[in-house]
Amino acid sequence: MKLLLMGPPGAGKGTQASRFAADLRAPHISTGDIFRENVAGQTPLGKQAQAYMDRGEYVPDELTNALVAERLARADAQPGFILDGYPRTPDQVAWLDAMLSHRGQQVDHVLWLDVARTELVTRLTSRAAASGRSDDDPAVVERRLDVFDAQTAPLLALYRARGILRSVDGVGTLEQVAGRMRTALDLPSNASAVDAPSDTAVSSTPV
């Protein structure tokens, strides 16, 4: 299964993707985590990315695309993967489509974690207080959400037109949200990659 997990900052994509990776036996590929690791290590890429992240803006496509291409080329991602935080722009969608098509692959499903903006602000500012992350400062939080609305939300229309987009309520306990995600993909609660075929039908109504 080639799965995209989408949602605004603070929707819980990373947490749910990590849990789903174990269920589906597919790698969880998070560009956000990779960028933060590079920032912490002060690598050349991290130094470039930090300036954008600290302003709540996206790392430019040329940096992001190369990173995603290298990761998806690894052997563990060939049977399937869970992409978290990518693609984020229509240009990245086109680039991902072209790269997968060249390999005879395509995105199978897109799950959208739907969370109200007020809840997102609360989550992100609370996380900032606990972790000291500069990109979760209150002013930056608002900027990140504005950038998301302007640049990423249009992707929903692209995937909706393909009939592969499903919306999932992202508010609740981890297990509640995970259960809704499994229902959207028509997976049993104890699903694994060996039990679930890559073309599993989606039972929820497209959004």
C-alpha positions, -999 to +999 in steps of 0.1 A: +000+000+000+013+034-010-004+057+015-003+094+020-012+107+055-022+144+053-034+170+077-024+204+091+005+209+116-005+194+149-031+170+135-011+140+148+001+127+115+035+116+128+021+097+158-005+078+137+019+071+109+044+055+133+016+033+146+004+024+112+039+016+100+040-014+124+005-025+113+012-024+076+049-034+079+058-004+057+083+024+065+070+056+079+087+084+059+084+118+075+102+148+059+096+168+090+115+144+112+144+142+087+146+180+085+146+183+123+173+156+126+194+176+102+188+208+120+198+193+153+230+179+137+237+212+120+243+195+087+245+217+056+209+207+046+198+213+082+213+248+082+194+257+050+162+242+062+163+258+097+158+293+083+125+283+066+113+262+095+119+289+120+097+312+100+070+286+096+076+282+059+082+252+037+117+239+028+121+245-010+110+217-033+145+211-047+157+201-012+127+182-002+122+162-035+158+149-035+154+137+000+121+119-007+135+103-039+165+089-020+143+075+007+117+059-016+144+043-036+154+021-007+144-016-007+121-014+023+099+012+006+094-008-026+064-029-014+047+001+002+052+032+024+035+058+045+044+093+035+038+119+063+041+156+055+047+151+018+036+162-008+027+197+004+022+216-029+007+209-063+042+209-078+053+182-053+022+162-062+032+163-099+068+154-090+058+124-068+033+112-095+061+113-121+086+095-100+062+067-089+049+063-125+085+058-137+086+029-113+052+015-123+037+027-090+011+051-078-005+065-046-032+041-035-049+060-007-048+095+009-061+099+045-068+134+057-068+140+095-094+167+100-088+189+131-103+224+139-078+253+138-085+262+175-076+227+185-044+228+164-032+261+180-038+246+214-019+214+206+011+232+189+016+259+216+014+232+243+040+212+225+062+243+222+061+248+260+070+212+266+097+207+240+111+242+233+106+238+196+111+271+179+087+262+150+059+258+176+062+294+190+026+310+191+034+335+163+051+309+142+021+285+148-003+309+132+021+315+103+025+278+098-013+273+096-017+302+072+010+288+049-007+254+051-041+268+042-027+287+013-003+261-002-014+227+009-052+227+012-055+228-027-040+193-027-073+180-013-091+189-046-065+170-066-068+138-046-106+142-043-108+142-081-090+109-082-114+094-057-087+083-033-091+109-006-108+100+027-114+123+056-109+111+092-119+129+124-085+136+140-099+145+175-100+118+201-077+092+218-049+077+198-068+044+195-101+062+185-083+080+156-064+049+146-096+030+145-112+055+122-082+054+099-084+016+097-121+018+090-114+043+062-090+019+046-113-011+053-087-027+075-094-049+106-081-036+139-052-060+139-043-054+102-009-061+088+006-058+054+005-096+048-032-096+056-042-065+036-038-065-002-024-034-017-056-027-036-079-029-005-111-011-011-119+020+010-153+018+027-158+054+038-173+080+016-148+101-005-146+138+005 
